[in-house]
Every structure is written in structure tokens, then in C-alpha cells.
Amino acid sequence: MAGYSRRPAVAMCAALIAAAAAMPARAGPREDTATAATTVQSMIDAGRAAEAEALARRAAGEAETAFGALSAEAADLYRLLGDVLYEQKRYADAEPFFRQALAGR
């Protein structure tokens, strides 16, 4: 191993560690909201509206906190929450969420 230097390998490891440290640990709130909306819609489409309710409620609350009650992100999730309740034939429960979604548009 004469003439072998560990310097390039050490430099490469240091560069990889620095790059990994600079990467975000998780998606931001906008990506989280979009993922939740897609998941809720998929659950509704699969006939699993009752299961989707908890996720829709949590995601709508998080979107309201992150972006405001009148934001497009919150409006999308309020509409989905209304859809979840509507699919369960809980029309009176769904109405305020549809109204909130329209207010945000």
C-alpha cells in the first residue's frame, strides 16, 4: 500500500456528510398537506371514508395553522373533510366544512 493516501477518501466522506446535513429532514407543510389530501381522496375513492375522517380532520387543522383558515391549502382539506362526511351520509356535519372551503376560495 505504498503511495496510498486516505486524503481523497476522507475528503469525499466529509463532502457526503456536509451534503446530508444540508438536506431537509422532512417535507415542508405544503408537501405534507398535498400528501394528506391525496391520501384522503384515495381513501374516499376506495370506499374508506370513515377511516379517512381522522386524517382529514388532522390535516385540515394543520393546514389552517400553517397557512391560515382562508388559504387554498386549508380550503382543499375542508372540502375533502366535507366529502368524507357526505360519503357517510352525515350531510349536516359536512355542510360547515363545504362552506369553509368556499370561503377560502
Chimera marker file (.cmm) of the C-alpha trace (Angstrom):
<marker_set name="trace">
<marker id="1" x="0.000" y="0.000" z="0.000" r="1" g="1" b="0" radius="0.5"/>
<marker id="2" x="2.916" y="2.274" z="-0.564" r="1" g="1" b="0" radius="0.5"/>
<marker id="3" x="1.865" y="5.573" z="-2.054" r="1" g="1" b="0" radius="0.5"/>
<marker id="4" x="-1.777" y="5.192" z="-0.971" r="1" g="1" b="0" radius="0.5"/>
<marker id="5" x="-3.275" y="8.312" z="0.559" r="1" g="1" b="0" radius="0.5"/>
<marker id="6" x="-6.508" y="8.369" z="2.541" r="1" g="1" b="0" radius="0.5"/>
<marker id="7" x="-6.951" y="12.066" z="1.921" r="1" g="1" b="0" radius="0.5"/>
<marker id="8" x="-9.293" y="11.725" z="-1.100" r="1" g="1" b="0" radius="0.5"/>
<marker id="9" x="-11.480" y="9.207" z="0.743" r="1" g="1" b="0" radius="0.5"/>
<marker id="10" x="-11.651" y="11.393" z="3.839" r="1" g="1" b="0" radius="0.5"/>
<marker id="11" x="-12.496" y="14.439" z="1.718" r="1" g="1" b="0" radius="0.5"/>
<marker id="12" x="-15.258" y="12.515" z="-0.056" r="1" g="1" b="0" radius="0.5"/>
<marker id="13" x="-16.738" y="11.346" z="3.262" r="1" g="1" b="0" radius="0.5"/>
<marker id="14" x="-16.670" y="14.888" z="4.594" r="1" g="1" b="0" radius="0.5"/>
<marker id="15" x="-18.423" y="16.170" z="1.460" r="1" g="1" b="0" radius="0.5"/>
<marker id="16" x="-21.130" y="13.494" z="1.748" r="1" g="1" b="0" radius="0.5"/>
<marker id="17" x="-21.719" y="14.277" z="5.410" r="1" g="1" b="0" radius="0.5"/>
<marker id="18" x="-21.967" y="18.004" z="4.659" r="1" g="1" b="0" radius="0.5"/>
<marker id="19" x="-24.438" y="17.359" z="1.828" r="1" g="1" b="0" radius="0.5"/>
<marker id="20" x="-26.586" y="15.104" z="4.013" r="1" g="1" b="0" radius="0.5"/>
<marker id="21" x="-26.617" y="17.682" z="6.799" r="1" g="1" b="0" radius="0.5"/>
<marker id="22" x="-27.804" y="20.354" z="4.376" r="1" g="1" b="0" radius="0.5"/>
<marker id="23" x="-30.788" y="18.272" z="3.221" r="1" g="1" b="0" radius="0.5"/>
<marker id="24" x="-34.131" y="18.922" z="4.913" r="1" g="1" b="0" radius="0.5"/>
<marker id="25" x="-35.084" y="16.297" z="7.459" r="1" g="1" b="0" radius="0.5"/>
<marker id="26" x="-38.641" y="16.050" z="6.157" r="1" g="1" b="0" radius="0.5"/>
<marker id="27" x="-41.029" y="17.591" z="3.724" r="1" g="1" b="0" radius="0.5"/>
<marker id="28" x="-42.425" y="21.019" z="4.463" r="1" g="1" b="0" radius="0.5"/>
<marker id="29" x="-46.020" y="21.793" z="5.404" r="1" g="1" b="0" radius="0.5"/>
<marker id="30" x="-47.078" y="22.356" z="1.790" r="1" g="1" b="0" radius="0.5"/>
<marker id="31" x="-45.869" y="18.891" z="0.782" r="1" g="1" b="0" radius="0.5"/>
<marker id="32" x="-47.412" y="17.353" z="3.904" r="1" g="1" b="0" radius="0.5"/>
<marker id="33" x="-50.744" y="18.980" z="3.041" r="1" g="1" b="0" radius="0.5"/>
<marker id="34" x="-50.633" y="17.752" z="-0.555" r="1" g="1" b="0" radius="0.5"/>
<marker id="35" x="-49.770" y="14.224" z="0.563" r="1" g="1" b="0" radius="0.5"/>
<marker id="36" x="-52.593" y="14.195" z="3.106" r="1" g="1" b="0" radius="0.5"/>
<marker id="37" x="-55.081" y="15.471" z="0.512" r="1" g="1" b="0" radius="0.5"/>
<marker id="38" x="-54.055" y="12.779" z="-1.962" r="1" g="1" b="0" radius="0.5"/>
<marker id="39" x="-54.319" y="10.087" z="0.702" r="1" g="1" b="0" radius="0.5"/>
<marker id="40" x="-57.752" y="11.251" z="1.879" r="1" g="1" b="0" radius="0.5"/>
<marker id="41" x="-59.048" y="11.359" z="-1.709" r="1" g="1" b="0" radius="0.5"/>
<marker id="42" x="-57.687" y="7.857" z="-2.365" r="1" g="1" b="0" radius="0.5"/>
<marker id="43" x="-59.403" y="6.565" z="0.766" r="1" g="1" b="0" radius="0.5"/>
<marker id="44" x="-62.705" y="8.169" z="-0.288" r="1" g="1" b="0" radius="0.5"/>
<marker id="45" x="-62.360" y="6.625" z="-3.758" r="1" g="1" b="0" radius="0.5"/>
<marker id="46" x="-61.715" y="3.227" z="-2.154" r="1" g="1" b="0" radius="0.5"/>
<marker id="47" x="-64.889" y="3.481" z="-0.059" r="1" g="1" b="0" radius="0.5"/>
<marker id="48" x="-62.981" y="4.062" z="3.170" r="1" g="1" b="0" radius="0.5"/>
<marker id="49" x="-64.479" y="7.439" z="4.081" r="1" g="1" b="0" radius="0.5"/>
<marker id="50" x="-64.944" y="6.551" z="7.747" r="1" g="1" b="0" radius="0.5"/>
<marker id="51" x="-61.236" y="5.749" z="8.039" r="1" g="1" b="0" radius="0.5"/>
<marker id="52" x="-60.291" y="8.925" z="6.169" r="1" g="1" b="0" radius="0.5"/>
<marker id="53" x="-62.144" y="11.195" z="8.598" r="1" g="1" b="0" radius="0.5"/>
<marker id="54" x="-59.437" y="11.341" z="11.275" r="1" g="1" b="0" radius="0.5"/>
<marker id="55" x="-56.711" y="12.062" z="8.718" r="1" g="1" b="0" radius="0.5"/>
<marker id="56" x="-58.837" y="14.737" z="7.018" r="1" g="1" b="0" radius="0.5"/>
<marker id="57" x="-59.598" y="16.453" z="10.332" r="1" g="1" b="0" radius="0.5"/>
<marker id="58" x="-55.963" y="16.435" z="11.418" r="1" g="1" b="0" radius="0.5"/>
<marker id="59" x="-54.678" y="17.621" z="8.042" r="1" g="1" b="0" radius="0.5"/>
<marker id="60" x="-57.285" y="20.413" z="7.816" r="1" g="1" b="0" radius="0.5"/>
<marker id="61" x="-56.278" y="21.644" z="11.266" r="1" g="1" b="0" radius="0.5"/>
<marker id="62" x="-52.597" y="21.544" z="10.387" r="1" g="1" b="0" radius="0.5"/>
<marker id="63" x="-53.211" y="23.390" z="7.105" r="1" g="1" b="0" radius="0.5"/>
<marker id="64" x="-55.203" y="26.059" z="8.929" r="1" g="1" b="0" radius="0.5"/>
<marker id="65" x="-52.396" y="26.501" z="11.459" r="1" g="1" b="0" radius="0.5"/>
<marker id="66" x="-49.652" y="26.584" z="8.819" r="1" g="1" b="0" radius="0.5"/>
<marker id="67" x="-51.357" y="28.650" z="6.108" r="1" g="1" b="0" radius="0.5"/>
<marker id="68" x="-54.456" y="30.276" z="7.623" r="1" g="1" b="0" radius="0.5"/>
<marker id="69" x="-58.144" y="29.379" z="7.609" r="1" g="1" b="0" radius="0.5"/>
<marker id="70" x="-58.758" y="31.086" z="4.257" r="1" g="1" b="0" radius="0.5"/>
<marker id="71" x="-55.784" y="29.552" z="2.441" r="1" g="1" b="0" radius="0.5"/>
<marker id="72" x="-56.158" y="27.361" z="-0.630" r="1" g="1" b="0" radius="0.5"/>
<marker id="73" x="-54.440" y="24.520" z="1.236" r="1" g="1" b="0" radius="0.5"/>
<marker id="74" x="-56.930" y="24.631" z="4.106" r="1" g="1" b="0" radius="0.5"/>
<marker id="75" x="-59.843" y="25.032" z="1.667" r="1" g="1" b="0" radius="0.5"/>
<marker id="76" x="-58.843" y="21.858" z="-0.192" r="1" g="1" b="0" radius="0.5"/>
<marker id="77" x="-58.752" y="19.887" z="3.035" r="1" g="1" b="0" radius="0.5"/>
<marker id="78" x="-62.020" y="21.366" z="4.316" r="1" g="1" b="0" radius="0.5"/>
<marker id="79" x="-63.653" y="20.276" z="1.063" r="1" g="1" b="0" radius="0.5"/>
<marker id="80" x="-62.203" y="16.796" z="1.458" r="1" g="1" b="0" radius="0.5"/>
<marker id="81" x="-63.430" y="16.661" z="5.054" r="1" g="1" b="0" radius="0.5"/>
<marker id="82" x="-66.863" y="17.655" z="3.769" r="1" g="1" b="0" radius="0.5"/>
<marker id="83" x="-66.627" y="14.889" z="1.155" r="1" g="1" b="0" radius="0.5"/>
<marker id="84" x="-65.694" y="12.352" z="3.845" r="1" g="1" b="0" radius="0.5"/>
<marker id="85" x="-68.716" y="13.295" z="5.947" r="1" g="1" b="0" radius="0.5"/>
<marker id="86" x="-71.003" y="13.462" z="2.899" r="1" g="1" b="0" radius="0.5"/>
<marker id="87" x="-69.960" y="9.938" z="1.860" r="1" g="1" b="0" radius="0.5"/>
<marker id="88" x="-71.004" y="8.784" z="5.331" r="1" g="1" b="0" radius="0.5"/>
<marker id="89" x="-74.405" y="10.463" z="4.770" r="1" g="1" b="0" radius="0.5"/>
<marker id="90" x="-73.627" y="12.977" z="7.521" r="1" g="1" b="0" radius="0.5"/>
<marker id="91" x="-74.898" y="15.881" z="5.469" r="1" g="1" b="0" radius="0.5"/>
<marker id="92" x="-75.462" y="18.344" z="8.319" r="1" g="1" b="0" radius="0.5"/>
<marker id="93" x="-71.924" y="17.680" z="9.594" r="1" g="1" b="0" radius="0.5"/>
<marker id="94" x="-70.483" y="18.138" z="6.080" r="1" g="1" b="0" radius="0.5"/>
<marker id="95" x="-72.148" y="21.480" z="5.322" r="1" g="1" b="0" radius="0.5"/>
<marker id="96" x="-69.981" y="23.756" z="7.535" r="1" g="1" b="0" radius="0.5"/>
<marker id="97" x="-66.812" y="22.289" z="6.009" r="1" g="1" b="0" radius="0.5"/>
<marker id="98" x="-68.090" y="22.878" z="2.470" r="1" g="1" b="0" radius="0.5"/>
<marker id="99" x="-68.929" y="26.460" z="3.464" r="1" g="1" b="0" radius="0.5"/>
<marker id="100" x="-65.453" y="26.929" z="4.978" r="1" g="1" b="0" radius="0.5"/>
<marker id="101" x="-63.881" y="25.546" z="1.798" r="1" g="1" b="0" radius="0.5"/>
<marker id="102" x="-65.857" y="28.027" z="-0.308" r="1" g="1" b="0" radius="0.5"/>
<marker id="103" x="-64.866" y="30.904" z="1.980" r="1" g="1" b="0" radius="0.5"/>
<marker id="104" x="-61.222" y="30.049" z="1.363" r="1" g="1" b="0" radius="0.5"/>
<marker id="105" x="-61.599" y="30.150" z="-2.388" r="1" g="1" b="0" radius="0.5"/>
<link id1="1" id2="2" r="1" g="1" b="0" radius="0.2"/>
<link id1="2" id2="3" r="1" g="1" b="0" radius="0.2"/>
<link id1="3" id2="4" r="1" g="1" b="0" radius="0.2"/>
<link id1="4" id2="5" r="1" g="1" b="0" radius="0.2"/>
<link id1="5" id2="6" r="1" g="1" b="0" radius="0.2"/>
<link id1="6" id2="7" r="1" g="1" b="0" radius="0.2"/>
<link id1="7" id2="8" r="1" g="1" b="0" radius="0.2"/>
<link id1="8" id2="9" r="1" g="1" b="0" radius="0.2"/>
<link id1="9" id2="10" r="1" g="1" b="0" radius="0.2"/>
<link id1="10" id2="11" r="1" g="1" b="0" radius="0.2"/>
<link id1="11" id2="12" r="1" g="1" b="0" radius="0.2"/>
<link id1="12" id2="13" r="1" g="1" b="0" radius="0.2"/>
<link id1="13" id2="14" r="1" g="1" b="0" radius="0.2"/>
<link id1="14" id2="15" r="1" g="1" b="0" radius="0.2"/>
<link id1="15" id2="16" r="1" g="1" b="0" radius="0.2"/>
<link id1="16" id2="17" r="1" g="1" b="0" radius="0.2"/>
<link id1="17" id2="18" r="1" g="1" b="0" radius="0.2"/>
<link id1="18" id2="19" r="1" g="1" b="0" radius="0.2"/>
<link id1="19" id2="20" r="1" g="1" b="0" radius="0.2"/>
<link id1="20" id2="21" r="1" g="1" b="0" radius="0.2"/>
<link id1="21" id2="22" r="1" g="1" b="0" radius="0.2"/>
<link id1="22" id2="23" r="1" g="1" b="0" radius="0.2"/>
<link id1="23" id2="24" r="1" g="1" b="0" radius="0.2"/>
<link id1="24" id2="25" r="1" g="1" b="0" radius="0.2"/>
<link id1="25" id2="26" r="1" g="1" b="0" radius="0.2"/>
<link id1="26" id2="27" r="1" g="1" b="0" radius="0.2"/>
<link id1="27" id2="28" r="1" g="1" b="0" radius="0.2"/>
<link id1="28" id2="29" r="1" g="1" b="0" radius="0.2"/>
<link id1="29" id2="30" r="1" g="1" b="0" radius="0.2"/>
<link id1="30" id2="31" r="1" g="1" b="0" radius="0.2"/>
<link id1="31" id2="32" r="1" g="1" b="0" radius="0.2"/>
<link id1="32" id2="33" r="1" g="1" b="0" radius="0.2"/>
<link id1="33" id2="34" r="1" g="1" b="0" radius="0.2"/>
<link id1="34" id2="35" r="1" g="1" b="0" radius="0.2"/>
<link id1="35" id2="36" r="1" g="1" b="0" radius="0.2"/>
<link id1="36" id2="37" r="1" g="1" b="0" radius="0.2"/>
<link id1="37" id2="38" r="1" g="1" b="0" radius="0.2"/>
<link id1="38" id2="39" r="1" g="1" b="0" radius="0.2"/>
<link id1="39" id2="40" r="1" g="1" b="0" radius="0.2"/>
<link id1="40" id2="41" r="1" g="1" b="0" radius="0.2"/>
<link id1="41" id2="42" r="1" g="1" b="0" radius="0.2"/>
<link id1="42" id2="43" r="1" g="1" b="0" radius="0.2"/>
<link id1="43" id2="44" r="1" g="1" b="0" radius="0.2"/>
<link id1="44" id2="45" r="1" g="1" b="0" radius="0.2"/>
<link id1="45" id2="46" r="1" g="1" b="0" radius="0.2"/>
<link id1="46" id2="47" r="1" g="1" b="0" radius="0.2"/>
<link id1="47" id2="48" r="1" g="1" b="0" radius="0.2"/>
<link id1="48" id2="49" r="1" g="1" b="0" radius="0.2"/>
<link id1="49" id2="50" r="1" g="1" b="0" radius="0.2"/>
<link id1="50" id2="51" r="1" g="1" b="0" radius="0.2"/>
<link id1="51" id2="52" r="1" g="1" b="0" radius="0.2"/>
<link id1="52" id2="53" r="1" g="1" b="0" radius="0.2"/>
<link id1="53" id2="54" r="1" g="1" b="0" radius="0.2"/>
<link id1="54" id2="55" r="1" g="1" b="0" radius="0.2"/>
<link id1="55" id2="56" r="1" g="1" b="0" radius="0.2"/>
<link id1="56" id2="57" r="1" g="1" b="0" radius="0.2"/>
<link id1="57" id2="58" r="1" g="1" b="0" radius="0.2"/>
<link id1="58" id2="59" r="1" g="1" b="0" radius="0.2"/>
<link id1="59" id2="60" r="1" g="1" b="0" radius="0.2"/>
<link id1="60" id2="61" r="1" g="1" b="0" radius="0.2"/>
<link id1="61" id2="62" r="1" g="1" b="0" radius="0.2"/>
<link id1="62" id2="63" r="1" g="1" b="0" radius="0.2"/>
<link id1="63" id2="64" r="1" g="1" b="0" radius="0.2"/>
<link id1="64" id2="65" r="1" g="1" b="0" radius="0.2"/>
<link id1="65" id2="66" r="1" g="1" b="0" radius="0.2"/>
<link id1="66" id2="67" r="1" g="1" b="0" radius="0.2"/>
<link id1="67" id2="68" r="1" g="1" b="0" radius="0.2"/>
<link id1="68" id2="69" r="1" g="1" b="0" radius="0.2"/>
<link id1="69" id2="70" r="1" g="1" b="0" radius="0.2"/>
<link id1="70" id2="71" r="1" g="1" b="0" radius="0.2"/>
<link id1="71" id2="72" r="1" g="1" b="0" radius="0.2"/>
<link id1="72" id2="73" r="1" g="1" b="0" radius="0.2"/>
<link id1="73" id2="74" r="1" g="1" b="0" radius="0.2"/>
<link id1="74" id2="75" r="1" g="1" b="0" radius="0.2"/>
<link id1="75" id2="76" r="1" g="1" b="0" radius="0.2"/>
<link id1="76" id2="77" r="1" g="1" b="0" radius="0.2"/>
<link id1="77" id2="78" r="1" g="1" b="0" radius="0.2"/>
<link id1="78" id2="79" r="1" g="1" b="0" radius="0.2"/>
<link id1="79" id2="80" r="1" g="1" b="0" radius="0.2"/>
<link id1="80" id2="81" r="1" g="1" b="0" radius="0.2"/>
<link id1="81" id2="82" r="1" g="1" b="0" radius="0.2"/>
<link id1="82" id2="83" r="1" g="1" b="0" radius="0.2"/>
<link id1="83" id2="84" r="1" g="1" b="0" radius="0.2"/>
<link id1="84" id2="85" r="1" g="1" b="0" radius="0.2"/>
<link id1="85" id2="86" r="1" g="1" b="0" radius="0.2"/>
<link id1="86" id2="87" r="1" g="1" b="0" radius="0.2"/>
<link id1="87" id2="88" r="1" g="1" b="0" radius="0.2"/>
<link id1="88" id2="89" r="1" g="1" b="0" radius="0.2"/>
<link id1="89" id2="90" r="1" g="1" b="0" radius="0.2"/>
<link id1="90" id2="91" r="1" g="1" b="0" radius="0.2"/>
<link id1="91" id2="92" r="1" g="1" b="0" radius="0.2"/>
<link id1="92" id2="93" r="1" g="1" b="0" radius="0.2"/>
<link id1="93" id2="94" r="1" g="1" b="0" radius="0.2"/>
<link id1="94" id2="95" r="1" g="1" b="0" radius="0.2"/>
<link id1="95" id2="96" r="1" g="1" b="0" radius="0.2"/>
<link id1="96" id2="97" r="1" g="1" b="0" radius="0.2"/>
<link id1="97" id2="98" r="1" g="1" b="0" radius="0.2"/>
<link id1="98" id2="99" r="1" g="1" b="0" radius="0.2"/>
<link id1="99" id2="100" r="1" g="1" b="0" radius="0.2"/>
<link id1="100" id2="101" r="1" g="1" b="0" radius="0.2"/>
<link id1="101" id2="102" r="1" g="1" b="0" radius="0.2"/>
<link id1="102" id2="103" r="1" g="1" b="0" radius="0.2"/>
<link id1="103" id2="104" r="1" g="1" b="0" radius="0.2"/>
<link id1="104" id2="105" r="1" g="1" b="0" radius="0.2"/>
</marker_set>
